[in-house]
Amino acid sequence: MRLPSLFKLSRNKSYNYSPRYYNERKERIEKLRKSKESKPDGEYFTGYRKKSYRDDWKTVKSAQSDRNRRLRFFVILIFLLIFAYAAVKYGKIDMFF
């Protein structure tokens, strides 16, 4: 028998999960085949591929990271120049100038 308690003990959660196999490539091929059968050949462009959301996200993300990288570089450069100037001016380092 269990003694009564003021605190509720948490139990492991259980789910009714049944794993299923999903072949994305097969689904995509079937979808393309169905769309190809429903449209005439004149509506297709050769070499045309719609950009996906993932491709757009990658280009935006790379542009942002390049901008952040350049900004970080200039901030570090400014701090190093200020430090070098202060070291020469107030640190009595006259061997460079």
Contact map, one row per residue, 1 for C-alpha under 8 A:
1110000000000000000000000000000000000000000000000000000000000000000000000000000000000000000000000
1111000000000000000000000000000000000000000000000000000000000000000000000000000000000000000000000
1111100000000000000000000000000000000000000000000000000000000000000000000000000000000000000000000
0111110000000000000000000000000000000000000000000000000000000000000000000000000000000000000000000
0011111100000000000000000000000000000000000000000000000000000000000000000000000000000000000000000
0001111100000000000000000000000000000000000000000000000000000000000000000000000000000000000000000
0000111110000000000000000000000000000000000000000000000000000000000000000000000000000000000000000
0000111111000000000000000000000000000000000000000000000000000000000000000000000000000000000000000
0000001111100000000000000000000000000000000000000000000000000000000000000000000000000000000000000
0000000111110000000000000000000000000000000000000000000000000000000000000000000000000000000000000
0000000011111000000000000000000000000000000000000000000000000000000000000000000000000000000000000
0000000001111100000000000000000000000000000000000000000000000000000000000000000000000000000000000
0000000000111110000000000000000000000000000000000000000000000000000000000000000000000000000000000
0000000000011111000000000000000000000000000000000000000000000000000000000000000000000000000000000
0000000000001111100000000000000000000000000000000000000000000000000000000000000000000000000000000
0000000000000111110000000000000000000000000000000000000000000000000000000000000000000000000000000
0000000000000011111000000000000000000000000000000000000000000000000000000000000000000000000000000
0000000000000001111100000000000000000000000000000000000000000000000000000000000000000000000000000
0000000000000000111110000000000000000000000000000000000000000000000000000000000000000000000000000
0000000000000000011111000000000000000000000000000000000000000000000000000000000000000000000000000
0000000000000000001111100000000000000000000000000000000000000000000000000000000000000000000000000
0000000000000000000111110000000000000000000000000000000000000000000000000000000000000000000000000
0000000000000000000011111110000000000000000000000000000000000000000000000000000000000000000000000
0000000000000000000001111111000000000000000000000000000000000000000000000000000000000000000000000
0000000000000000000000111111100000000000000000000000000000000000000000000000000000000000000000000
0000000000000000000000111111110000000000000000000000000000000000000000000000000000000000000000000
0000000000000000000000111111111000000000000000000000000000000000000000000000000000000000000000000
0000000000000000000000011111111100000000000000000000000000000000000000000000000000000000000000000
0000000000000000000000001111111110000000000000000000000000000000000000000000000000000000000000000
0000000000000000000000000111111111000000000000000000000000000000000000000000000000000000000000000
0000000000000000000000000011111111100000000000000000000000000000000000000000000000000000000000000
0000000000000000000000000001111111110000000000000000000000000000000000000000000000000000000000000
0000000000000000000000000000111111111000000000000000000000000000000000000000000000000000000000000
0000000000000000000000000000011111111100000000000000000000000000000000000000000000000000000000000
0000000000000000000000000000001111111110000000000000000000000000000000000000000000000000000000000
0000000000000000000000000000000111111111100000000000000000000000000000000000000000000000000000000
0000000000000000000000000000000011111111000000000000000000000000000000000000000000000000000000000
0000000000000000000000000000000001111111000000000000000000000000000000000000000000000000000000000
0000000000000000000000000000000000111111101000000000000000000000000000000000000000000000000000000
0000000000000000000000000000000000011111111000000000000000000000000000000000000000000000000000000
0000000000000000000000000000000000010011111100000000000000000000000000000000000000000000000000000
0000000000000000000000000000000000000001111100000000000000000000000000000000000000000000000000000
0000000000000000000000000000000000000011111110000000000000000000000000000000000000000000000000000
0000000000000000000000000000000000000000111111000000000000000000000000000000000000000000000000000
0000000000000000000000000000000000000000001111110000000000000000000000000000000000000000000000000
0000000000000000000000000000000000000000000111110000000000000000000000000000000000000000000000000
0000000000000000000000000000000000000000000011111000000000000000000000000000000000000000000000000
0000000000000000000000000000000000000000000011111100000000000000000000000000000000000000000000000
0000000000000000000000000000000000000000000000111110000000000000000000000000000000000000000000000
0000000000000000000000000000000000000000000000011111000000000000000000000000000000000000000000000
0000000000000000000000000000000000000000000000001111101100000000000000000000000000000000000000000
0000000000000000000000000000000000000000000000000111111100000000000000000000000000000000000000000
0000000000000000000000000000000000000000000000000011111110000000000000000000000000000000000000000
0000000000000000000000000000000000000000000000000001111111000000000000000000000000000000000000000
0000000000000000000000000000000000000000000000000011111111100000000000000000000000000000000000000
0000000000000000000000000000000000000000000000000011111111110000000000000000000000000000000000000
0000000000000000000000000000000000000000000000000000111111111000000000000000000000000000000000000
0000000000000000000000000000000000000000000000000000011111111100000000000000000000000000000000000
0000000000000000000000000000000000000000000000000000001111111110000000000000000000000000000000000
0000000000000000000000000000000000000000000000000000000111111111000000000000000000000000000000000
0000000000000000000000000000000000000000000000000000000011111111100000000000000000000000000000000
0000000000000000000000000000000000000000000000000000000001111111110000000000000000000000000000000
0000000000000000000000000000000000000000000000000000000000111111111000000000000000000000000000000
0000000000000000000000000000000000000000000000000000000000011111111100000000000000000000000000000
0000000000000000000000000000000000000000000000000000000000001111111110000000000000000000000000000
0000000000000000000000000000000000000000000000000000000000000111111111000000000000000000000000000
0000000000000000000000000000000000000000000000000000000000000011111111100000000000000000000000000
0000000000000000000000000000000000000000000000000000000000000001111111110000000000000000000000000
0000000000000000000000000000000000000000000000000000000000000000111111111000000000000000000000000
0000000000000000000000000000000000000000000000000000000000000000011111111100000000000000000000000
0000000000000000000000000000000000000000000000000000000000000000001111111110000000000000000000000
0000000000000000000000000000000000000000000000000000000000000000000111111111000000000000000000000
0000000000000000000000000000000000000000000000000000000000000000000011111111100000000000000000000
0000000000000000000000000000000000000000000000000000000000000000000001111111110000000000000000000
0000000000000000000000000000000000000000000000000000000000000000000000111111111000000000000000000
0000000000000000000000000000000000000000000000000000000000000000000000011111111100000000000000000
0000000000000000000000000000000000000000000000000000000000000000000000001111111110000000000000000
0000000000000000000000000000000000000000000000000000000000000000000000000111111111000000000000000
0000000000000000000000000000000000000000000000000000000000000000000000000011111111100000000000000
0000000000000000000000000000000000000000000000000000000000000000000000000001111111110000000000000
0000000000000000000000000000000000000000000000000000000000000000000000000000111111111000000000000
0000000000000000000000000000000000000000000000000000000000000000000000000000011111111100000000000
0000000000000000000000000000000000000000000000000000000000000000000000000000001111111110000000000
0000000000000000000000000000000000000000000000000000000000000000000000000000000111111111000000000
0000000000000000000000000000000000000000000000000000000000000000000000000000000011111111100000000
0000000000000000000000000000000000000000000000000000000000000000000000000000000001111111111000000
0000000000000000000000000000000000000000000000000000000000000000000000000000000000111111111110000
0000000000000000000000000000000000000000000000000000000000000000000000000000000000011111111111001
0000000000000000000000000000000000000000000000000000000000000000000000000000000000001111111110000
0000000000000000000000000000000000000000000000000000000000000000000000000000000000000111111110000
0000000000000000000000000000000000000000000000000000000000000000000000000000000000000111111110000
0000000000000000000000000000000000000000000000000000000000000000000000000000000000000011111111000
0000000000000000000000000000000000000000000000000000000000000000000000000000000000000011111111110
0000000000000000000000000000000000000000000000000000000000000000000000000000000000000001000111111
0000000000000000000000000000000000000000000000000000000000000000000000000000000000000000000011111
0000000000000000000000000000000000000000000000000000000000000000000000000000000000000000000011111
0000000000000000000000000000000000000000000000000000000000000000000000000000000000000001000001111
